[in-house]
Structures are given as structure tokens and as C-alpha cells.
């Protein structure tokens, strides 16, 4: 099994912008080593006779008919909004 040390885990966590506590490093190192070991096992499988899969299903370009429907009335929509300015629904900001 490939050995991964805690410094490598720290470096990976930094690159992935993850906050990892010191007490988690050993477990993460073991888990990452298991993942790499599993990937190595997958690499050894002979897939020469397996046809590539291009789509997850046989359904290709399944579309519904585009039909015009009546829109909701603005007053009905705003009635359900927690915050609005009589025209738009107001939400909390998502960006800092």
C-alpha cells in the first residue's frame, strides 16, 4: 500500500482549500492511501474487451414539448416572499 504522510495530507488540504485539524491528519492519510491502493487495483483490470460507454443511458436528446403557459400573477408570488419591494423578491446576499 502506498504510504502517505501527514505533510502530504496538509499540502493536499491546502491546495484544496480545506481546513484540517491536526487530530484528523493520521486518519486522512490512511484513507487517502486506501483510495490510491484501490485506484491501483482498478488500473490492473484488463478492459481491452470492454466497449467504451459514451452515455449513461440509451436515451438521447429526450426533450419535452415547449408549451406556453400562463405566468403567475406578481401579487400572488410576492405574497409568499418573506421580503420584497413591491416588484422584486429580496433575498440575503450570497457574495461577500
Secondary structure, 3 states (H helix, E strand, C coil): CCCCCHHHHHHHHHHCCCCCCHHHHHHHHHHHHHHHHHHHHHHCCCCCCCCCCCCCCCCCCCCCCCCCCCCCCHHHHHHHCCCECCCCECCCCCCC
